[in-house]
Amino acid sequence: MDSLEDQERIIARARVCRIGLCLGQHPYVAPVNFGYERGSLFFHSAREGKKIRILRENPRVCFEMEGDVEVTPAPLSCR
């Protein structure tokens, strides 16, 4: 396993994060805004909604992050 220092370097480079939840027998993966501070990941979410409902039913979760990517804003025609 990588050291905490290695993990924090990866998180610092991350631009995209997705969480994986379990909706009954089906996976549910959602992109989320996130923050990291002192060994804790924080995911932005509304207080109610699909992700919160799923987590109440099954608190098992995983996540993945991408760091070597560029987030590009939508073209003007999509706004």
Helices and strands as residue ranges (DSSP letters): H 4-13, E 16-23, E 26-31, E 34-37, E 40-43, H 50-57, E 62-66, G 76-78
